[in-house]
Amino acid sequence: MARWNRSKETVERHQKLRRRIVWGIGLAVSVYLFVPLIIGDMGLAKYFKMRRTYYRLQQEIQHLSDENKKIEDEIRALRSDPIEIEQSARTRLGLVRPGETVYQFKPVSPSSDRSP
């Protein structure tokens, strides 16, 4: 029977203690769940890093796709366009048509410009 005859102050103290314990447990559980969310293996930091990598790779893929398109156009032109074939033969292989005269100029080196 003594249990039921506690004073008001004792009851309030026990209620306050229980509230603190519940809040403490709630806070501990929250921290336990929140910390891995931020810095865990699959946390927000990792997510944002993977997102940056994704966008960088998307840009690289787009750049390479554009480059491939240009190369495919060049291949198509070299297979079918006679003007492109002739231009490529002239620049890459140094070929000339019969009767043409080729002039080649050597670049002037900076040391030969000096007058003694």
BADRENSE-713525 format. One record per residue: residue in three letters; x, y, z of N, C-alpha, C in turn. Coordinates in nm, 3 decimals. Example, Ala and Ser with C-alpha at 12.3 -4.5 7.8 and 13.67 -1.06 7.14 Angstrom:
{pt "ALA" {1.319 -0.569 0.780} {1.230 -0.450 0.780} {1.320 -0.330 0.780}}
{pt "SER" {1.285 -0.225 0.708} {1.367 -0.106 0.714} {1.290 0.003 0.787}}
//
This chain:
{pt "MET" {0.079 -0.119 0.000} {0.000 0.000 0.000} {0.084 0.127 0.000}}
{pt "ALA" {0.203 0.117 0.047} {0.289 0.234 0.054} {0.320 0.285 -0.087}}
{pt "ARG" {0.313 0.195 -0.180} {0.344 0.231 -0.318} {0.245 0.333 -0.371}}
{pt "TRP" {0.124 0.321 -0.333} {0.020 0.410 -0.383} {0.014 0.543 -0.309}}
{pt "ASN" {0.081 0.554 -0.203} {0.074 0.675 -0.122} {0.198 0.763 -0.139}}
{pt "ARG" {0.247 0.775 -0.261} {0.363 0.860 -0.284} {0.321 1.006 -0.289}}
{pt "SER" {0.415 1.091 -0.259} {0.384 1.234 -0.262} {0.380 1.284 -0.406}}
{pt "LYS" {0.320 1.398 -0.426} {0.308 1.458 -0.558} {0.445 1.487 -0.618}}
{pt "GLU" {0.537 1.533 -0.533} {0.673 1.563 -0.581} {0.742 1.436 -0.629}}
{pt "THR" {0.724 1.327 -0.558} {0.786 1.201 -0.598} {0.729 1.153 -0.730}}
{pt "VAL" {0.599 1.163 -0.745} {0.534 1.122 -0.870} {0.584 1.209 -0.986}}
{pt "GLU" {0.591 1.340 -0.966} {0.639 1.429 -1.072} {0.785 1.402 -1.106}}
{pt "ARG" {0.866 1.373 -1.006} {1.007 1.341 -1.029} {1.019 1.214 -1.114}}
{pt "HIS" {0.938 1.110 -1.082} {0.943 0.986 -1.159} {0.893 1.007 -1.302}}
{pt "GLN" {0.790 1.090 -1.318} {0.740 1.119 -1.452} {0.846 1.195 -1.533}}
{pt "LYS" {0.911 1.289 -1.470} {1.017 1.365 -1.536} {1.132 1.273 -1.575}}
{pt "LEU" {1.168 1.181 -1.487} {1.274 1.086 -1.515} {1.236 0.996 -1.631}}
{pt "ARG" {1.111 0.948 -1.631} {1.064 0.864 -1.743} {1.069 0.940 -1.875}}
{pt "ARG" {1.024 1.067 -1.874} {1.028 1.148 -1.996} {1.171 1.164 -2.046}}
{pt "ARG" {1.264 1.189 -1.955} {1.405 1.204 -1.994} {1.460 1.074 -2.052}}
{pt "ILE" {1.422 0.963 -1.991} {1.468 0.832 -2.042} {1.412 0.808 -2.181}}
{pt "VAL" {1.282 0.835 -2.202} {1.220 0.815 -2.334} {1.285 0.907 -2.436}}
{pt "TRP" {1.306 1.034 -2.401} {1.372 1.127 -2.492} {1.516 1.083 -2.521}}
{pt "GLY" {1.585 1.037 -2.421} {1.722 0.990 -2.441} {1.727 0.870 -2.535}}
{pt "ILE" {1.636 0.775 -2.513} {1.632 0.658 -2.603} {1.595 0.701 -2.744}}
{pt "GLY" {1.497 0.791 -2.755} {1.458 0.842 -2.887} {1.573 0.912 -2.958}}
{pt "LEU" {1.646 0.992 -2.882} {1.761 1.062 -2.939} {1.870 0.963 -2.982}}
{pt "ALA" {1.896 0.864 -2.900} {1.999 0.764 -2.933} {1.959 0.687 -3.059}}
{pt "VAL" {1.833 0.648 -3.069} {1.786 0.576 -3.188} {1.795 0.667 -3.311}}
{pt "SER" {1.758 0.792 -3.295} {1.766 0.886 -3.407} {1.909 0.903 -3.455}}
{pt "VAL" {2.002 0.920 -3.363} {2.143 0.934 -3.400} {2.192 0.805 -3.467}}
{pt "TYR" {2.151 0.692 -3.411} {2.192 0.563 -3.466} {2.145 0.547 -3.611}}
{pt "LEU" {2.028 0.599 -3.643} {1.974 0.588 -3.779} {2.023 0.703 -3.868}}
{pt "PHE" {2.045 0.819 -3.812} {2.079 0.937 -3.890} {2.225 0.937 -3.937}}
{pt "VAL" {2.316 0.895 -3.855} {2.459 0.897 -3.891} {2.488 0.810 -4.014}}
{pt "PRO" {2.439 0.684 -4.020} {2.464 0.607 -4.143} {2.396 0.667 -4.266}}
{pt "LEU" {2.286 0.736 -4.245} {2.220 0.802 -4.358} {2.310 0.907 -4.420}}
{pt "ILE" {2.388 0.974 -4.340} {2.474 1.079 -4.390} {2.608 1.025 -4.439}}
{pt "ILE" {2.677 0.946 -4.357} {2.814 0.906 -4.391} {2.831 0.757 -4.411}}
{pt "GLY" {2.725 0.681 -4.422} {2.736 0.537 -4.438} {2.782 0.498 -4.578}}
{pt "ASP" {2.790 0.368 -4.603} {2.833 0.317 -4.733} {2.743 0.365 -4.846}}
{pt "MET" {2.616 0.372 -4.820} {2.523 0.423 -4.920} {2.452 0.548 -4.868}}
{pt "GLY" {2.524 0.633 -4.799} {2.469 0.754 -4.741} {2.462 0.868 -4.841}}
{pt "LEU" {2.423 0.982 -4.793} {2.405 1.098 -4.880} {2.536 1.144 -4.943}}
{pt "ALA" {2.646 1.136 -4.868} {2.775 1.177 -4.925} {2.810 1.090 -5.045}}
{pt "LYS" {2.792 0.961 -5.032} {2.820 0.869 -5.143} {2.723 0.894 -5.259}}
{pt "TYR" {2.597 0.923 -5.226} {2.497 0.950 -5.329} {2.537 1.070 -5.414}}
{pt "PHE" {2.577 1.179 -5.347} {2.613 1.299 -5.422} {2.740 1.278 -5.504}}
{pt "LYS" {2.833 1.201 -5.453} {2.955 1.170 -5.529} {2.920 1.087 -5.653}}
{pt "MET" {2.834 0.988 -5.635} {2.793 0.905 -5.749} {2.714 0.988 -5.850}}
{pt "ARG" {2.638 1.083 -5.803} {2.559 1.169 -5.892} {2.651 1.257 -5.976}}
{pt "ARG" {2.756 1.315 -5.914} {2.854 1.394 -5.989} {2.923 1.308 -6.094}}
{pt "THR" {2.961 1.187 -6.055} {3.026 1.095 -6.149} {2.934 1.062 -6.265}}
{pt "TYR" {2.807 1.041 -6.236} {2.708 1.009 -6.339} {2.700 1.122 -6.442}}
{pt "TYR" {2.688 1.248 -6.395} {2.677 1.360 -6.488} {2.806 1.380 -6.567}}
{pt "ARG" {2.920 1.358 -6.504} {3.047 1.370 -6.576} {3.056 1.265 -6.686}}
{pt "LEU" {3.016 1.142 -6.653} {3.019 1.035 -6.752} {2.919 1.059 -6.864}}
{pt "GLN" {2.804 1.117 -6.833} {2.705 1.149 -6.936} {2.762 1.251 -7.034}}
{pt "GLN" {2.834 1.352 -6.982} {2.896 1.451 -7.069} {3.004 1.387 -7.156}}
{pt "GLU" {3.082 1.298 -7.097} {3.186 1.229 -7.173} {3.125 1.141 -7.282}}
{pt "ILE" {3.017 1.073 -7.250} {2.948 0.990 -7.350} {2.897 1.076 -7.464}}
{pt "GLN" {2.839 1.192 -7.431} {2.789 1.283 -7.535} {2.902 1.332 -7.623}}
{pt "HIS" {3.014 1.369 -7.561} {3.131 1.416 -7.637} {3.181 1.306 -7.732}}
{pt "LEU" {3.193 1.183 -7.680} {3.241 1.073 -7.763} {3.142 1.038 -7.873}}
{pt "SER" {3.013 1.050 -7.846} {2.912 1.025 -7.949} {2.923 1.127 -8.062}}
{pt "ASP" {2.945 1.254 -8.025} {2.964 1.358 -8.127} {3.088 1.330 -8.210}}
{pt "GLU" {3.194 1.291 -8.142} {3.319 1.260 -8.213} {3.300 1.140 -8.308}}
{pt "ASN" {3.230 1.038 -8.261} {3.202 0.921 -8.347} {3.120 0.961 -8.469}}
{pt "LYS" {3.024 1.051 -8.452} {2.942 1.097 -8.563} {3.028 1.166 -8.667}}
{pt "LYS" {3.122 1.251 -8.622} {3.211 1.319 -8.716} {3.297 1.219 -8.793}}
{pt "ILE" {3.349 1.120 -8.722} {3.434 1.020 -8.788} {3.353 0.937 -8.886}}
{pt "GLU" {3.230 0.901 -8.851} {3.145 0.826 -8.943} {3.115 0.907 -9.068}}
{pt "ASP" {3.091 1.037 -9.051} {3.068 1.124 -9.168} {3.191 1.130 -9.256}}
{pt "GLU" {3.309 1.137 -9.194} {3.433 1.140 -9.271} {3.453 1.008 -9.346}}
{pt "ILE" {3.425 0.896 -9.282} {3.438 0.764 -9.347} {3.343 0.755 -9.465}}
{pt "ARG" {3.217 0.799 -9.443} {3.118 0.795 -9.550} {3.163 0.880 -9.669}}
{pt "ALA" {3.221 0.998 -9.640} {3.268 1.085 -9.747} {3.387 1.023 -9.820}}
{pt "LEU" {3.479 0.961 -9.746} {3.595 0.900 -9.810} {3.557 0.778 -9.893}}
{pt "ARG" {3.447 0.716 -9.863} {3.403 0.599 -9.943} {3.329 0.639 -10.069}}
{pt "SER" {3.264 0.755 -10.070} {3.177 0.785 -10.182} {3.202 0.919 -10.251}}
{pt "ASP" {3.260 1.016 -10.185} {3.277 1.150 -10.242} {3.414 1.163 -10.308}}
{pt "PRO" {3.417 1.174 -10.442} {3.547 1.181 -10.511} {3.628 1.305 -10.473}}
{pt "ILE" {3.565 1.414 -10.446} {3.638 1.536 -10.409} {3.708 1.516 -10.274}}
{pt "GLU" {3.638 1.454 -10.180} {3.697 1.427 -10.048} {3.812 1.326 -10.059}}
{pt "ILE" {3.796 1.227 -10.146} {3.903 1.128 -10.167} {4.028 1.196 -10.223}}
{pt "GLU" {4.008 1.284 -10.322} {4.122 1.354 -10.382} {4.189 1.446 -10.278}}
{pt "GLN" {4.109 1.517 -10.202} {4.165 1.608 -10.101} {4.246 1.530 -9.998}}
{pt "SER" {4.195 1.415 -9.955} {4.267 1.333 -9.858} {4.397 1.280 -9.917}}
{pt "ALA" {4.393 1.236 -10.042} {4.514 1.186 -10.107} {4.619 1.295 -10.120}}
{pt "ARG" {4.576 1.417 -10.148} {4.670 1.527 -10.163} {4.734 1.564 -10.028}}
{pt "THR" {4.654 1.572 -9.923} {4.709 1.619 -9.795} {4.782 1.509 -9.720}}
{pt "ARG" {4.725 1.391 -9.717} {4.785 1.285 -9.636} {4.897 1.211 -9.708}}
{pt "LEU" {4.880 1.189 -9.836} {4.978 1.109 -9.910} {5.072 1.194 -9.995}}
{pt "GLY" {5.041 1.322 -10.011} {5.127 1.410 -10.090} {5.119 1.383 -10.240}}
{pt "LEU" {5.009 1.329 -10.287} {4.993 1.300 -10.430} {4.956 1.427 -10.506}}
{pt "VAL" {4.997 1.431 -10.635} {4.964 1.543 -10.723} {4.915 1.489 -10.855}}
{pt "ARG" {4.844 1.570 -10.927} {4.796 1.531 -11.061} {4.911 1.544 -11.161}}
{pt "PRO" {4.902 1.470 -11.269} {5.007 1.484 -11.371} {5.008 1.627 -11.427}}
{pt "GLY" {5.127 1.682 -11.440} {5.145 1.817 -11.493} {5.145 1.925 -11.386}}
{pt "GLU" {5.110 1.892 -11.264} {5.112 1.992 -11.157} {5.254 2.007 -11.104}}
{pt "THR" {5.287 2.128 -11.060} {5.417 2.154 -11.000} {5.395 2.181 -10.852}}
{pt "VAL" {5.473 2.114 -10.772} {5.459 2.128 -10.627} {5.573 2.215 -10.576}}
{pt "TYR" {5.536 2.315 -10.497} {5.636 2.400 -10.434} {5.632 2.371 -10.285}}
{pt "GLN" {5.746 2.346 -10.229} {5.754 2.322 -10.085} {5.843 2.428 -10.024}}
{pt "PHE" {5.794 2.486 -9.917} {5.870 2.590 -9.847} {5.909 2.537 -9.712}}
{pt "LYS" {6.036 2.556 -9.680} {6.084 2.515 -9.549} {6.062 2.629 -9.451}}
{pt "PRO" {6.018 2.600 -9.331} {6.000 2.708 -9.234} {6.135 2.767 -9.193}}
{pt "VAL" {6.135 2.895 -9.171} {6.256 2.966 -9.133} {6.274 2.949 -8.983}}
{pt "SER" {6.392 2.902 -8.942} {6.418 2.884 -8.800} {6.455 3.016 -8.738}}
{pt "PRO" {6.424 3.038 -8.612} {6.454 3.167 -8.547} {6.602 3.198 -8.541}}
{pt "SER" {6.688 3.100 -8.538} {6.833 3.126 -8.526} {6.891 3.175 -8.658}}
{pt "SER" {6.829 3.145 -8.773} {6.884 3.187 -8.901} {6.843 3.329 -8.935}}
{pt "ASP" {6.748 3.390 -8.859} {6.703 3.528 -8.885} {6.807 3.630 -8.837}}
{pt "ARG" {6.897 3.591 -8.753} {6.993 3.685 -8.697} {7.097 3.725 -8.801}}
{pt "SER" {7.126 3.853 -8.806} {7.229 3.901 -8.899} {7.359 3.921 -8.819}}
{pt "PRO" {7.473 3.873 -8.875} {7.600 3.888 -8.802} {7.653 4.027 -8.803}}
//
